[in-house]
Amino acid sequence: MKLFIITSYGNFKQQTYPNRTGVHPNSAFAMGFAIDWARTVGDKNFENQLIEKSKAFYLKDKNIPAYLEPNGSDFFSPSLETANLMRRILPKKEFTKWLNQFYDKRSLNNIKELPIISDLNDYQIVHLVGLSFSRAWCMKAIAKELPRNHRLKKEFDLSSKKLLNNALPLVFQGNYGGSHWLASFAVYALSEF
């Protein structure tokens, strides 16, 4: 497994720009999982490489246009996955300062909204149930890192619960398009609570 991850990362190191989509190739989501893995197995060299690449990709991000999220088939929030990655790699004070400049009010209001899921049997639209789960796990993890008096701590905590509670009953209401993967998103989201 380690060889596969590090070999795959060799190509990733050459990447100049992050993938900011709301689906499979999202760079921030992949890097967050890779950092968690590196820390779990104690691979400091790999962890440091990931931290440096994360900073190169995202440290200068400000006023991210999250008011444009989601796309019609997103199961990740590109902006929240970025913020969730940065909370892993920055010291708390530095992360808080970074986050304060990352979102504007319009974008914050948008990402806290429940996605409209018009057809649970549509293989693309059902991705929006996954978006609720990923928004929930990101917001909950970010809220845990924020100082007690930070304006987003309570907002993200409340929004994460709303998103999670809305999505849980939908996991098995559609067809194979959602049922083959949504449970894994539900479990991962629940692990943050």
PyMOL CGO cylinders between C-alpha atoms (Angstrom):
from pymol import cmd
from pymol.cgo import CYLINDER

trace = [
    CYLINDER, 0.00, 0.00, 0.00, 2.75, 2.45, 0.95, 0.3, 1, 1, 1, 1, 1, 1,
    CYLINDER, 2.75, 2.45, 0.95, 4.56, 1.88, -2.34, 0.3, 1, 1, 1, 1, 1, 1,
    CYLINDER, 4.56, 1.88, -2.34, 1.35, 2.50, -4.30, 0.3, 1, 1, 1, 1, 1, 1,
    CYLINDER, 1.35, 2.50, -4.30, 0.61, 5.74, -2.45, 0.3, 1, 1, 1, 1, 1, 1,
    CYLINDER, 0.61, 5.74, -2.45, 4.13, 7.12, -2.78, 0.3, 1, 1, 1, 1, 1, 1,
    CYLINDER, 4.13, 7.12, -2.78, 4.43, 6.04, -6.43, 0.3, 1, 1, 1, 1, 1, 1,
    CYLINDER, 4.43, 6.04, -6.43, 1.11, 7.70, -7.20, 0.3, 1, 1, 1, 1, 1, 1,
    CYLINDER, 1.11, 7.70, -7.20, 2.25, 10.81, -5.37, 0.3, 1, 1, 1, 1, 1, 1,
    CYLINDER, 2.25, 10.81, -5.37, 5.27, 11.05, -7.66, 0.3, 1, 1, 1, 1, 1, 1,
    CYLINDER, 5.27, 11.05, -7.66, 2.97, 12.17, -10.47, 0.3, 1, 1, 1, 1, 1, 1,
    CYLINDER, 2.97, 12.17, -10.47, 1.06, 14.44, -8.12, 0.3, 1, 1, 1, 1, 1, 1,
    CYLINDER, 1.06, 14.44, -8.12, 4.23, 16.34, -7.19, 0.3, 1, 1, 1, 1, 1, 1,
    CYLINDER, 4.23, 16.34, -7.19, 4.50, 17.45, -10.82, 0.3, 1, 1, 1, 1, 1, 1,
    CYLINDER, 4.50, 17.45, -10.82, 1.01, 18.94, -10.75, 0.3, 1, 1, 1, 1, 1, 1,
    CYLINDER, 1.01, 18.94, -10.75, 1.10, 22.74, -10.95, 0.3, 1, 1, 1, 1, 1, 1,
    CYLINDER, 1.10, 22.74, -10.95, -2.55, 23.41, -10.15, 0.3, 1, 1, 1, 1, 1, 1,
    CYLINDER, -2.55, 23.41, -10.15, -4.95, 21.66, -7.78, 0.3, 1, 1, 1, 1, 1, 1,
    CYLINDER, -4.95, 21.66, -7.78, -8.07, 19.95, -9.04, 0.3, 1, 1, 1, 1, 1, 1,
    CYLINDER, -8.07, 19.95, -9.04, -10.92, 21.94, -7.50, 0.3, 1, 1, 1, 1, 1, 1,
    CYLINDER, -10.92, 21.94, -7.50, -13.83, 19.86, -8.76, 0.3, 1, 1, 1, 1, 1, 1,
    CYLINDER, -13.83, 19.86, -8.76, -16.57, 18.49, -6.56, 0.3, 1, 1, 1, 1, 1, 1,
    CYLINDER, -16.57, 18.49, -6.56, -16.04, 14.88, -7.65, 0.3, 1, 1, 1, 1, 1, 1,
    CYLINDER, -16.04, 14.88, -7.65, -13.43, 12.10, -7.59, 0.3, 1, 1, 1, 1, 1, 1,
    CYLINDER, -13.43, 12.10, -7.59, -10.20, 13.91, -8.56, 0.3, 1, 1, 1, 1, 1, 1,
    CYLINDER, -10.20, 13.91, -8.56, -10.52, 16.71, -5.96, 0.3, 1, 1, 1, 1, 1, 1,
    CYLINDER, -10.52, 16.71, -5.96, -6.96, 17.38, -4.81, 0.3, 1, 1, 1, 1, 1, 1,
    CYLINDER, -6.96, 17.38, -4.81, -7.79, 18.69, -1.33, 0.3, 1, 1, 1, 1, 1, 1,
    CYLINDER, -7.79, 18.69, -1.33, -9.83, 15.60, -0.44, 0.3, 1, 1, 1, 1, 1, 1,
    CYLINDER, -9.83, 15.60, -0.44, -7.08, 13.26, -1.66, 0.3, 1, 1, 1, 1, 1, 1,
    CYLINDER, -7.08, 13.26, -1.66, -4.35, 15.20, 0.12, 0.3, 1, 1, 1, 1, 1, 1,
    CYLINDER, -4.35, 15.20, 0.12, -6.33, 15.25, 3.37, 0.3, 1, 1, 1, 1, 1, 1,
    CYLINDER, -6.33, 15.25, 3.37, -6.68, 11.48, 3.33, 0.3, 1, 1, 1, 1, 1, 1,
    CYLINDER, -6.68, 11.48, 3.33, -3.02, 11.06, 2.40, 0.3, 1, 1, 1, 1, 1, 1,
    CYLINDER, -3.02, 11.06, 2.40, -1.94, 13.29, 5.29, 0.3, 1, 1, 1, 1, 1, 1,
    CYLINDER, -1.94, 13.29, 5.29, -4.12, 11.30, 7.69, 0.3, 1, 1, 1, 1, 1, 1,
    CYLINDER, -4.12, 11.30, 7.69, -2.52, 8.09, 6.39, 0.3, 1, 1, 1, 1, 1, 1,
    CYLINDER, -2.52, 8.09, 6.39, 1.03, 9.47, 6.65, 0.3, 1, 1, 1, 1, 1, 1,
    CYLINDER, 1.03, 9.47, 6.65, 0.40, 10.54, 10.24, 0.3, 1, 1, 1, 1, 1, 1,
    CYLINDER, 0.40, 10.54, 10.24, -1.15, 7.19, 11.14, 0.3, 1, 1, 1, 1, 1, 1,
    CYLINDER, -1.15, 7.19, 11.14, 1.84, 5.21, 9.87, 0.3, 1, 1, 1, 1, 1, 1,
    CYLINDER, 1.84, 5.21, 9.87, 4.40, 7.79, 11.04, 0.3, 1, 1, 1, 1, 1, 1,
    CYLINDER, 4.40, 7.79, 11.04, 5.76, 8.69, 7.61, 0.3, 1, 1, 1, 1, 1, 1,
    CYLINDER, 5.76, 8.69, 7.61, 7.03, 12.22, 8.39, 0.3, 1, 1, 1, 1, 1, 1,
    CYLINDER, 7.03, 12.22, 8.39, 8.79, 12.64, 5.04, 0.3, 1, 1, 1, 1, 1, 1,
    CYLINDER, 8.79, 12.64, 5.04, 5.60, 11.96, 3.07, 0.3, 1, 1, 1, 1, 1, 1,
    CYLINDER, 5.60, 11.96, 3.07, 3.57, 14.10, 5.47, 0.3, 1, 1, 1, 1, 1, 1,
    CYLINDER, 3.57, 14.10, 5.47, 5.96, 17.04, 5.03, 0.3, 1, 1, 1, 1, 1, 1,
    CYLINDER, 5.96, 17.04, 5.03, 5.83, 16.73, 1.24, 0.3, 1, 1, 1, 1, 1, 1,
    CYLINDER, 5.83, 16.73, 1.24, 2.03, 16.80, 1.37, 0.3, 1, 1, 1, 1, 1, 1,
    CYLINDER, 2.03, 16.80, 1.37, 2.01, 19.81, 3.69, 0.3, 1, 1, 1, 1, 1, 1,
    CYLINDER, 2.01, 19.81, 3.69, 4.31, 21.75, 1.39, 0.3, 1, 1, 1, 1, 1, 1,
    CYLINDER, 4.31, 21.75, 1.39, 2.22, 20.91, -1.68, 0.3, 1, 1, 1, 1, 1, 1,
    CYLINDER, 2.22, 20.91, -1.68, -0.98, 21.83, 0.18, 0.3, 1, 1, 1, 1, 1, 1,
    CYLINDER, -0.98, 21.83, 0.18, 0.46, 25.21, 1.09, 0.3, 1, 1, 1, 1, 1, 1,
    CYLINDER, 0.46, 25.21, 1.09, 1.60, 25.78, -2.48, 0.3, 1, 1, 1, 1, 1, 1,
    CYLINDER, 1.60, 25.78, -2.48, -1.89, 24.98, -3.75, 0.3, 1, 1, 1, 1, 1, 1,
    CYLINDER, -1.89, 24.98, -3.75, -4.08, 26.73, -1.18, 0.3, 1, 1, 1, 1, 1, 1,
    CYLINDER, -4.08, 26.73, -1.18, -2.32, 29.01, 1.30, 0.3, 1, 1, 1, 1, 1, 1,
    CYLINDER, -2.32, 29.01, 1.30, -2.91, 32.16, -0.76, 0.3, 1, 1, 1, 1, 1, 1,
    CYLINDER, -2.91, 32.16, -0.76, -6.61, 31.44, -1.43, 0.3, 1, 1, 1, 1, 1, 1,
    CYLINDER, -6.61, 31.44, -1.43, -8.93, 34.27, -0.41, 0.3, 1, 1, 1, 1, 1, 1,
    CYLINDER, -8.93, 34.27, -0.41, -12.58, 35.07, -1.02, 0.3, 1, 1, 1, 1, 1, 1,
    CYLINDER, -12.58, 35.07, -1.02, -13.17, 31.72, -2.66, 0.3, 1, 1, 1, 1, 1, 1,
    CYLINDER, -13.17, 31.72, -2.66, -16.31, 31.83, -4.86, 0.3, 1, 1, 1, 1, 1, 1,
    CYLINDER, -16.31, 31.83, -4.86, -18.19, 29.12, -2.98, 0.3, 1, 1, 1, 1, 1, 1,
    CYLINDER, -18.19, 29.12, -2.98, -21.43, 30.91, -3.84, 0.3, 1, 1, 1, 1, 1, 1,
    CYLINDER, -21.43, 30.91, -3.84, -21.08, 29.08, -7.18, 0.3, 1, 1, 1, 1, 1, 1,
    CYLINDER, -21.08, 29.08, -7.18, -21.24, 25.65, -5.51, 0.3, 1, 1, 1, 1, 1, 1,
    CYLINDER, -21.24, 25.65, -5.51, -22.50, 23.08, -6.16, 0.3, 1, 1, 1, 1, 1, 1,
    CYLINDER, -22.50, 23.08, -6.16, -22.31, 21.76, -9.66, 0.3, 1, 1, 1, 1, 1, 1,
    CYLINDER, -22.31, 21.76, -9.66, -25.22, 19.48, -10.48, 0.3, 1, 1, 1, 1, 1, 1,
    CYLINDER, -25.22, 19.48, -10.48, -23.34, 16.28, -9.68, 0.3, 1, 1, 1, 1, 1, 1,
    CYLINDER, -23.34, 16.28, -9.68, -20.98, 17.30, -6.87, 0.3, 1, 1, 1, 1, 1, 1,
    CYLINDER, -20.98, 17.30, -6.87, -20.43, 15.06, -3.88, 0.3, 1, 1, 1, 1, 1, 1,
    CYLINDER, -20.43, 15.06, -3.88, -17.65, 17.26, -2.47, 0.3, 1, 1, 1, 1, 1, 1,
    CYLINDER, -17.65, 17.26, -2.47, -17.66, 20.95, -1.70, 0.3, 1, 1, 1, 1, 1, 1,
    CYLINDER, -17.66, 20.95, -1.70, -14.37, 22.08, -3.25, 0.3, 1, 1, 1, 1, 1, 1,
    CYLINDER, -14.37, 22.08, -3.25, -14.12, 24.99, -0.83, 0.3, 1, 1, 1, 1, 1, 1,
    CYLINDER, -14.12, 24.99, -0.83, -14.91, 22.98, 2.30, 0.3, 1, 1, 1, 1, 1, 1,
    CYLINDER, -14.91, 22.98, 2.30, -12.50, 20.21, 1.29, 0.3, 1, 1, 1, 1, 1, 1,
    CYLINDER, -12.50, 20.21, 1.29, -9.82, 22.89, 0.94, 0.3, 1, 1, 1, 1, 1, 1,
    CYLINDER, -9.82, 22.89, 0.94, -10.63, 24.35, 4.35, 0.3, 1, 1, 1, 1, 1, 1,
    CYLINDER, -10.63, 24.35, 4.35, -10.70, 20.87, 5.89, 0.3, 1, 1, 1, 1, 1, 1,
    CYLINDER, -10.70, 20.87, 5.89, -7.25, 20.16, 4.45, 0.3, 1, 1, 1, 1, 1, 1,
    CYLINDER, -7.25, 20.16, 4.45, -5.85, 23.45, 5.72, 0.3, 1, 1, 1, 1, 1, 1,
    CYLINDER, -5.85, 23.45, 5.72, -7.13, 22.82, 9.25, 0.3, 1, 1, 1, 1, 1, 1,
    CYLINDER, -7.13, 22.82, 9.25, -5.06, 19.62, 9.20, 0.3, 1, 1, 1, 1, 1, 1,
    CYLINDER, -5.06, 19.62, 9.20, -1.81, 21.34, 8.28, 0.3, 1, 1, 1, 1, 1, 1,
    CYLINDER, -1.81, 21.34, 8.28, -1.85, 24.81, 9.83, 0.3, 1, 1, 1, 1, 1, 1,
    CYLINDER, -1.85, 24.81, 9.83, -1.46, 25.66, 13.51, 0.3, 1, 1, 1, 1, 1, 1,
    CYLINDER, -1.46, 25.66, 13.51, -4.81, 26.71, 15.00, 0.3, 1, 1, 1, 1, 1, 1,
    CYLINDER, -4.81, 26.71, 15.00, -4.11, 30.46, 15.05, 0.3, 1, 1, 1, 1, 1, 1,
    CYLINDER, -4.11, 30.46, 15.05, -2.77, 30.43, 11.51, 0.3, 1, 1, 1, 1, 1, 1,
    CYLINDER, -2.77, 30.43, 11.51, -5.70, 28.32, 10.31, 0.3, 1, 1, 1, 1, 1, 1,
    CYLINDER, -5.70, 28.32, 10.31, -8.22, 30.69, 11.91, 0.3, 1, 1, 1, 1, 1, 1,
    CYLINDER, -8.22, 30.69, 11.91, -6.58, 33.67, 10.23, 0.3, 1, 1, 1, 1, 1, 1,
    CYLINDER, -6.58, 33.67, 10.23, -6.54, 31.83, 6.90, 0.3, 1, 1, 1, 1, 1, 1,
    CYLINDER, -6.54, 31.83, 6.90, -10.20, 30.80, 7.23, 0.3, 1, 1, 1, 1, 1, 1,
    CYLINDER, -10.20, 30.80, 7.23, -11.29, 34.35, 8.08, 0.3, 1, 1, 1, 1, 1, 1,
    CYLINDER, -11.29, 34.35, 8.08, -10.06, 35.45, 4.65, 0.3, 1, 1, 1, 1, 1, 1,
    CYLINDER, -10.06, 35.45, 4.65, -11.17, 32.37, 2.73, 0.3, 1, 1, 1, 1, 1, 1,
    CYLINDER, -11.17, 32.37, 2.73, -14.96, 32.86, 2.67, 0.3, 1, 1, 1, 1, 1, 1,
    CYLINDER, -14.96, 32.86, 2.67, -17.10, 35.90, 2.13, 0.3, 1, 1, 1, 1, 1, 1,
    CYLINDER, -17.10, 35.90, 2.13, -20.62, 36.11, 3.56, 0.3, 1, 1, 1, 1, 1, 1,
    CYLINDER, -20.62, 36.11, 3.56, -22.36, 35.14, 0.32, 0.3, 1, 1, 1, 1, 1, 1,
    CYLINDER, -22.36, 35.14, 0.32, -20.25, 31.99, -0.01, 0.3, 1, 1, 1, 1, 1, 1,
    CYLINDER, -20.25, 31.99, -0.01, -20.72, 31.04, 3.64, 0.3, 1, 1, 1, 1, 1, 1,
    CYLINDER, -20.72, 31.04, 3.64, -24.48, 31.35, 3.37, 0.3, 1, 1, 1, 1, 1, 1,
    CYLINDER, -24.48, 31.35, 3.37, -24.48, 29.18, 0.27, 0.3, 1, 1, 1, 1, 1, 1,
    CYLINDER, -24.48, 29.18, 0.27, -22.43, 26.26, 1.60, 0.3, 1, 1, 1, 1, 1, 1,
    CYLINDER, -22.43, 26.26, 1.60, -24.64, 25.99, 4.69, 0.3, 1, 1, 1, 1, 1, 1,
    CYLINDER, -24.64, 25.99, 4.69, -27.75, 25.42, 2.56, 0.3, 1, 1, 1, 1, 1, 1,
    CYLINDER, -27.75, 25.42, 2.56, -29.20, 21.97, 2.01, 0.3, 1, 1, 1, 1, 1, 1,
    CYLINDER, -29.20, 21.97, 2.01, -28.67, 20.91, -1.60, 0.3, 1, 1, 1, 1, 1, 1,
    CYLINDER, -28.67, 20.91, -1.60, -31.88, 20.39, -3.56, 0.3, 1, 1, 1, 1, 1, 1,
    CYLINDER, -31.88, 20.39, -3.56, -32.06, 16.74, -4.56, 0.3, 1, 1, 1, 1, 1, 1,
    CYLINDER, -32.06, 16.74, -4.56, -34.78, 16.48, -7.17, 0.3, 1, 1, 1, 1, 1, 1,
    CYLINDER, -34.78, 16.48, -7.17, -34.38, 12.80, -8.14, 0.3, 1, 1, 1, 1, 1, 1,
    CYLINDER, -34.38, 12.80, -8.14, -32.77, 10.15, -5.95, 0.3, 1, 1, 1, 1, 1, 1,
    CYLINDER, -32.77, 10.15, -5.95, -32.84, 7.68, -8.86, 0.3, 1, 1, 1, 1, 1, 1,
    CYLINDER, -32.84, 7.68, -8.86, -30.74, 9.87, -11.15, 0.3, 1, 1, 1, 1, 1, 1,
    CYLINDER, -30.74, 9.87, -11.15, -27.13, 8.69, -11.01, 0.3, 1, 1, 1, 1, 1, 1,
    CYLINDER, -27.13, 8.69, -11.01, -25.77, 12.25, -11.08, 0.3, 1, 1, 1, 1, 1, 1,
    CYLINDER, -25.77, 12.25, -11.08, -28.32, 14.12, -8.98, 0.3, 1, 1, 1, 1, 1, 1,
    CYLINDER, -28.32, 14.12, -8.98, -28.00, 11.57, -6.16, 0.3, 1, 1, 1, 1, 1, 1,
    CYLINDER, -28.00, 11.57, -6.16, -24.40, 12.79, -5.75, 0.3, 1, 1, 1, 1, 1, 1,
    CYLINDER, -24.40, 12.79, -5.75, -25.91, 15.76, -3.93, 0.3, 1, 1, 1, 1, 1, 1,
    CYLINDER, -25.91, 15.76, -3.93, -26.79, 13.46, -1.02, 0.3, 1, 1, 1, 1, 1, 1,
    CYLINDER, -26.79, 13.46, -1.02, -23.06, 12.74, -0.78, 0.3, 1, 1, 1, 1, 1, 1,
    CYLINDER, -23.06, 12.74, -0.78, -22.46, 16.48, -0.88, 0.3, 1, 1, 1, 1, 1, 1,
    CYLINDER, -22.46, 16.48, -0.88, -24.56, 16.85, 2.26, 0.3, 1, 1, 1, 1, 1, 1,
    CYLINDER, -24.56, 16.85, 2.26, -22.40, 14.24, 4.00, 0.3, 1, 1, 1, 1, 1, 1,
    CYLINDER, -22.40, 14.24, 4.00, -19.10, 15.75, 2.88, 0.3, 1, 1, 1, 1, 1, 1,
    CYLINDER, -19.10, 15.75, 2.88, -20.22, 19.25, 3.83, 0.3, 1, 1, 1, 1, 1, 1,
    CYLINDER, -20.22, 19.25, 3.83, -21.24, 17.87, 7.23, 0.3, 1, 1, 1, 1, 1, 1,
    CYLINDER, -21.24, 17.87, 7.23, -17.91, 16.13, 7.93, 0.3, 1, 1, 1, 1, 1, 1,
    CYLINDER, -17.91, 16.13, 7.93, -15.90, 19.15, 6.79, 0.3, 1, 1, 1, 1, 1, 1,
    CYLINDER, -15.90, 19.15, 6.79, -17.92, 21.66, 8.81, 0.3, 1, 1, 1, 1, 1, 1,
    CYLINDER, -17.92, 21.66, 8.81, -17.84, 19.49, 11.92, 0.3, 1, 1, 1, 1, 1, 1,
    CYLINDER, -17.84, 19.49, 11.92, -14.06, 18.97, 11.69, 0.3, 1, 1, 1, 1, 1, 1,
    CYLINDER, -14.06, 18.97, 11.69, -13.45, 22.67, 11.04, 0.3, 1, 1, 1, 1, 1, 1,
    CYLINDER, -13.45, 22.67, 11.04, -15.72, 23.71, 13.92, 0.3, 1, 1, 1, 1, 1, 1,
    CYLINDER, -15.72, 23.71, 13.92, -13.70, 21.52, 16.31, 0.3, 1, 1, 1, 1, 1, 1,
    CYLINDER, -13.70, 21.52, 16.31, -10.53, 23.44, 15.40, 0.3, 1, 1, 1, 1, 1, 1,
    CYLINDER, -10.53, 23.44, 15.40, -11.93, 26.94, 15.80, 0.3, 1, 1, 1, 1, 1, 1,
    CYLINDER, -11.93, 26.94, 15.80, -11.62, 28.97, 19.00, 0.3, 1, 1, 1, 1, 1, 1,
    CYLINDER, -11.62, 28.97, 19.00, -14.66, 28.85, 21.27, 0.3, 1, 1, 1, 1, 1, 1,
    CYLINDER, -14.66, 28.85, 21.27, -15.72, 32.41, 20.42, 0.3, 1, 1, 1, 1, 1, 1,
    CYLINDER, -15.72, 32.41, 20.42, -15.19, 32.24, 16.64, 0.3, 1, 1, 1, 1, 1, 1,
    CYLINDER, -15.19, 32.24, 16.64, -18.30, 33.25, 14.69, 0.3, 1, 1, 1, 1, 1, 1,
    CYLINDER, -18.30, 33.25, 14.69, -18.21, 30.11, 12.52, 0.3, 1, 1, 1, 1, 1, 1,
    CYLINDER, -18.21, 30.11, 12.52, -17.80, 27.55, 15.30, 0.3, 1, 1, 1, 1, 1, 1,
    CYLINDER, -17.80, 27.55, 15.30, -21.48, 27.42, 16.22, 0.3, 1, 1, 1, 1, 1, 1,
    CYLINDER, -21.48, 27.42, 16.22, -22.68, 28.08, 12.65, 0.3, 1, 1, 1, 1, 1, 1,
    CYLINDER, -22.68, 28.08, 12.65, -20.65, 25.20, 11.22, 0.3, 1, 1, 1, 1, 1, 1,
    CYLINDER, -20.65, 25.20, 11.22, -21.61, 22.91, 14.09, 0.3, 1, 1, 1, 1, 1, 1,
    CYLINDER, -21.61, 22.91, 14.09, -25.34, 23.58, 13.58, 0.3, 1, 1, 1, 1, 1, 1,
    CYLINDER, -25.34, 23.58, 13.58, -25.10, 23.38, 9.79, 0.3, 1, 1, 1, 1, 1, 1,
    CYLINDER, -25.10, 23.38, 9.79, -23.19, 20.11, 9.94, 0.3, 1, 1, 1, 1, 1, 1,
    CYLINDER, -23.19, 20.11, 9.94, -25.95, 18.53, 12.02, 0.3, 1, 1, 1, 1, 1, 1,
    CYLINDER, -25.95, 18.53, 12.02, -28.65, 19.84, 9.68, 0.3, 1, 1, 1, 1, 1, 1,
    CYLINDER, -28.65, 19.84, 9.68, -26.84, 18.48, 6.62, 0.3, 1, 1, 1, 1, 1, 1,
    CYLINDER, -26.84, 18.48, 6.62, -26.18, 15.11, 8.23, 0.3, 1, 1, 1, 1, 1, 1,
    CYLINDER, -26.18, 15.11, 8.23, -29.73, 14.68, 9.53, 0.3, 1, 1, 1, 1, 1, 1,
    CYLINDER, -29.73, 14.68, 9.53, -31.17, 15.57, 6.13, 0.3, 1, 1, 1, 1, 1, 1,
    CYLINDER, -31.17, 15.57, 6.13, -28.97, 13.10, 4.26, 0.3, 1, 1, 1, 1, 1, 1,
    CYLINDER, -28.97, 13.10, 4.26, -29.10, 10.04, 6.53, 0.3, 1, 1, 1, 1, 1, 1,
    CYLINDER, -29.10, 10.04, 6.53, -32.67, 9.00, 5.65, 0.3, 1, 1, 1, 1, 1, 1,
    CYLINDER, -32.67, 9.00, 5.65, -31.87, 9.27, 1.93, 0.3, 1, 1, 1, 1, 1, 1,
    CYLINDER, -31.87, 9.27, 1.93, -29.03, 6.73, 1.85, 0.3, 1, 1, 1, 1, 1, 1,
    CYLINDER, -29.03, 6.73, 1.85, -31.15, 3.78, 0.74, 0.3, 1, 1, 1, 1, 1, 1,
    CYLINDER, -31.15, 3.78, 0.74, -34.16, 5.53, -0.80, 0.3, 1, 1, 1, 1, 1, 1,
    CYLINDER, -34.16, 5.53, -0.80, -32.83, 5.66, -4.35, 0.3, 1, 1, 1, 1, 1, 1,
    CYLINDER, -32.83, 5.66, -4.35, -31.29, 2.94, -6.46, 0.3, 1, 1, 1, 1, 1, 1,
    CYLINDER, -31.29, 2.94, -6.46, -27.83, 1.54, -7.11, 0.3, 1, 1, 1, 1, 1, 1,
    CYLINDER, -27.83, 1.54, -7.11, -26.64, 4.98, -8.24, 0.3, 1, 1, 1, 1, 1, 1,
    CYLINDER, -26.64, 4.98, -8.24, -26.48, 6.07, -4.62, 0.3, 1, 1, 1, 1, 1, 1,
    CYLINDER, -26.48, 6.07, -4.62, -26.83, 2.97, -2.50, 0.3, 1, 1, 1, 1, 1, 1,
    CYLINDER, -26.83, 2.97, -2.50, -23.47, 1.48, -3.55, 0.3, 1, 1, 1, 1, 1, 1,
    CYLINDER, -23.47, 1.48, -3.55, -21.47, 4.34, -2.03, 0.3, 1, 1, 1, 1, 1, 1,
    CYLINDER, -21.47, 4.34, -2.03, -23.56, 6.69, 0.11, 0.3, 1, 1, 1, 1, 1, 1,
    CYLINDER, -23.56, 6.69, 0.11, -23.30, 4.47, 3.20, 0.3, 1, 1, 1, 1, 1, 1,
    CYLINDER, -23.30, 4.47, 3.20, -19.51, 4.95, 3.21, 0.3, 1, 1, 1, 1, 1, 1,
    CYLINDER, -19.51, 4.95, 3.21, -19.99, 8.73, 3.15, 0.3, 1, 1, 1, 1, 1, 1,
    CYLINDER, -19.99, 8.73, 3.15, -22.55, 8.45, 5.95, 0.3, 1, 1, 1, 1, 1, 1,
    CYLINDER, -22.55, 8.45, 5.95, -20.17, 6.43, 8.13, 0.3, 1, 1, 1, 1, 1, 1,
    CYLINDER, -20.17, 6.43, 8.13, -17.30, 8.83, 7.49, 0.3, 1, 1, 1, 1, 1, 1,
    CYLINDER, -17.30, 8.83, 7.49, -19.51, 11.82, 8.33, 0.3, 1, 1, 1, 1, 1, 1,
    CYLINDER, -19.51, 11.82, 8.33, -20.76, 10.12, 11.50, 0.3, 1, 1, 1, 1, 1, 1,
    CYLINDER, -20.76, 10.12, 11.50, -17.15, 9.51, 12.56, 0.3, 1, 1, 1, 1, 1, 1,
    CYLINDER, -17.15, 9.51, 12.56, -16.76, 13.29, 13.00, 0.3, 1, 1, 1, 1, 1, 1,
    CYLINDER, -16.76, 13.29, 13.00, -19.71, 13.51, 15.40, 0.3, 1, 1, 1, 1, 1, 1,
]
cmd.load_cgo(trace, "trace")
